[in-house]
Amino acid sequence: MTSKIALSFAALAAAFALCLAGCGSTPCSEAEDLKAECLMKNASSSGAPDIQAPNYECSGVYECQSQCVLDSGCDKINNGDANYIACLQKCK
């Protein structure tokens, strides 16, 4: 009986962890995560920057620019790719 309870608890904990990782995510939060990942890849050996996502509503310009980030990826973001910059500038 104890093993069944432990197994049920483990399954519930795993489901909760998955929800924390993915529940309620928006294109904006996903873009913030990607930008943080890109900065980490581009960080010097002195350490990674402390990054906090802004607390904005995911709409309008912020949502548009977030989609540019998601469409571009780290290489284009870190290298200031012209298409990435143009996409950001189109968001008004």
C-alpha positions as CSV (number, residue, x, y, z in Angstrom):
1,M,0.0,0.0,0.0
2,T,2.8,2.4,0.9
3,S,4.5,1.8,-2.5
4,K,1.2,2.7,-4.3
5,I,1.0,6.0,-2.4
6,A,4.6,6.8,-3.1
7,L,4.1,6.0,-6.8
8,S,1.0,8.1,-6.9
9,F,2.8,11.0,-5.2
10,A,5.7,10.7,-7.6
11,A,3.4,10.8,-10.6
12,L,1.6,13.9,-9.2
13,A,4.9,15.6,-8.5
14,A,6.0,14.9,-12.1
15,A,2.8,16.3,-13.5
16,F,3.1,19.4,-11.4
17,A,6.7,19.9,-12.5
18,L,5.7,19.6,-16.2
19,C,2.9,22.1,-15.7
20,L,5.3,24.6,-14.1
21,A,7.5,24.3,-17.1
22,G,4.8,24.7,-19.7
23,C,1.5,25.8,-18.3
24,G,0.6,29.4,-19.0
25,S,3.5,30.1,-21.3
26,T,3.1,32.8,-23.9
27,P,5.2,33.7,-26.9
28,C,6.5,36.5,-24.8
29,S,7.7,34.3,-22.0
30,E,9.1,31.8,-24.4
31,A,11.0,34.7,-26.2
32,E,12.4,35.9,-22.8
33,D,13.6,32.4,-22.1
34,L,15.3,32.2,-25.5
35,K,16.9,35.6,-25.1
36,A,18.3,34.5,-21.7
37,E,19.6,31.3,-23.3
38,C,21.2,33.4,-26.1
39,L,22.9,35.7,-23.6
40,M,24.2,32.7,-21.7
41,K,25.7,31.3,-24.9
42,N,27.3,34.7,-25.6
43,A,28.4,35.4,-22.0
44,S,32.1,35.7,-21.2
45,S,33.8,33.3,-18.8
46,S,33.4,35.8,-16.0
47,G,29.9,34.7,-15.5
48,A,26.4,34.8,-16.8
49,P,24.2,37.9,-16.4
50,D,21.2,37.9,-14.1
51,I,18.2,38.2,-16.3
52,Q,14.6,38.9,-15.3
53,A,11.8,38.9,-17.8
54,P,9.7,42.2,-17.8
55,N,6.2,42.0,-16.4
56,Y,4.4,43.2,-19.5
57,E,1.2,42.0,-21.0
58,C,2.0,39.8,-24.0
59,S,0.4,42.0,-26.7
60,G,1.1,44.6,-29.3
61,V,4.7,45.5,-29.9
62,Y,6.0,43.3,-27.2
63,E,4.2,40.2,-28.6
64,C,5.4,41.1,-32.2
65,Q,9.0,41.5,-31.1
66,S,8.8,38.3,-29.1
67,Q,7.7,36.5,-32.3
68,C,10.8,37.9,-34.1
69,V,13.0,36.5,-31.3
70,L,11.3,33.1,-31.6
71,D,11.6,33.1,-35.4
72,S,15.3,34.1,-35.4
73,G,17.2,32.0,-32.8
74,C,20.4,32.7,-31.0
75,D,22.8,33.0,-33.9
76,K,20.8,35.7,-35.6
77,I,20.1,37.5,-32.3
78,N,23.7,37.4,-31.1
79,N,25.1,38.5,-34.5
80,G,22.5,41.3,-35.0
81,D,21.2,39.7,-38.2
82,A,19.7,42.3,-40.6
83,N,16.5,40.3,-41.0
84,Y,16.1,40.0,-37.2
85,I,16.6,43.7,-36.8
86,A,14.2,44.5,-39.6
87,C,11.6,42.3,-38.0
88,L,12.0,44.1,-34.6
89,Q,11.7,47.5,-36.4
90,K,8.4,46.5,-38.1
91,C,6.7,46.0,-34.7
92,K,4.9,49.2,-33.9
